[in-house]
């Protein structure tokens, strides 16, 4: 038996920033792991600019890379998506290209200077590089310890495809024994651990986790030592990046109006040469970083001067000290015009309204994520809840998810003796398509995870029927074509014995595991015909596909 101290690790894999923490059950402490520069939050950026000399660069080194055409980020926003899911607005603000592969899956294309040509990566690979870098940081810091379970957090709105893709990224990063947990639950676990004295039994808590790429809302009830999730929801396409995009648009227009550059300077065009692509990628990256800086500044001040040398310094010899600035009023007006505040508030009302977590009935509103630091965002939330019920201003909300995940990793371990439980729920009802496209619910929204196994019996509906197809959907609606219902996956079972309609009976079984992932099985009575589909990605069954991905991933060592 190892005499090393056993610690438990939690990872907050974010769209813009990621962090990693560990919990030591011996001294009951948790701690975030910093990078070499002392940063707790590591940019989820990957650079291939130094491939020829040293390998892939992750984090601040990638974000500060001057060769912007060799950089990828926002893989979490793209992971598990089809190309049809990616908006034109997002594509416009990325310096890299997002394309669809032969199966319609969204992939990321970037210039590889070592090969001197563009290279295509699946988002799982880029996410895997970010995760692998975090694990390498942890192993370096925790060299005299043994790492136990690892919890990786995901948005509540991540569906099976995105959760599976995240598991694939973990597998590429070499992370074993991983459990997925919803981000807002991890944040509340950390707040409860550090502020238990201010939370009473039966407290109603609303967690609003507004990060760089996603919005999560979670309504929870504290019952003794336990946390029970009551309702969840969010928007997987709304986050700080959308506010950055507003500022990028504002700054871009002001620069064009100044006459310093022409109106194609930040625009993607057909038939661009590699030199033109390189110049454009650098320009967009610089514009994005300046927009991020201005956004933070406008949370403190009513206006902010644009640092033109940050954006145009290399390409413009004109006097750049011409006093361009952005006001908070301009910023807020354009955000309002684009409906960002409306989307935020309507989603909060939708989720909290399901469980009547409204107004003064709520004892704590836990604000998590960098986007909650924007003044207007906090002001809008304050219209719904009393500010005095907002979380402690000194609570480190930027590392709370990672720390809470680390503590949850301990709670979920076999060696934990803490009598404390966290109960998560099914975010959306899950069912199958039956006669005339009706949506038949098998697992209802709000059921506790892991769910019990649900079954439905069927009979053949025509003579000599040999196959049955099951189409799985999730959401709210009477029909699979209803706006609130989305397709998840499909499974077929075949080889039925021939006979008249109704002569063969078969059964579908479905359940969700602790990570919220689906497991399906079907069997035909009176035969040995049995079919299973683990939507939880059984890597042994997809060896060939995954091995190709792993081989490509391993071509890019992390510096």
Secondary structure, 3 states (H helix, E strand, C coil): CCCCEEEEEEEECCCCEEEEEEEECCCCEEEECCCCCCCCCEECCEECCCCCCCCEEECHHHHCCCCHHHEECCHHHHCCCEHHHCCHHHHHHCCCEEEECCCCEEEEEEEECCCCEEEEEEHHHHHHHHHHHHHHHHHHHCCCEEEEEEEEEECCCCCHHHHHHHHHHHHHCCCCCEEEEEHHHHHHHHHHHHCHHHCCCCCEEEEEEECCCCEEEEEEEEECCEEEEEEEEEECCCCHHHHHHHHHHHHHHHHHHHCCCCCCCCCCCCCCCHHHHHHHHHHHHHHHHHHHHHHHHHCCCCEEECCHHHHHCCCCCCCCCCCCEEEHHHHHHHHHHCCHHHHHHHHHHHHHHHHCCCHHHCCEEEEECHHHHCHHHHHHHHCCCCHHHECCCCCCCCCHHHHHHHHHHHHCCCCCCCCCCEECECCCCEEEEEHHHEEEEEECCCCECCCCCEEEEEECCCCCCCEEEEEEEEECCCECCCCCEEEEEEEEEECCCCCCCCCCEEEEEEEECCCCCEEEEEEECCCCCEEEEECCCCCCCCHHHHHHHHHHHCCCCEC
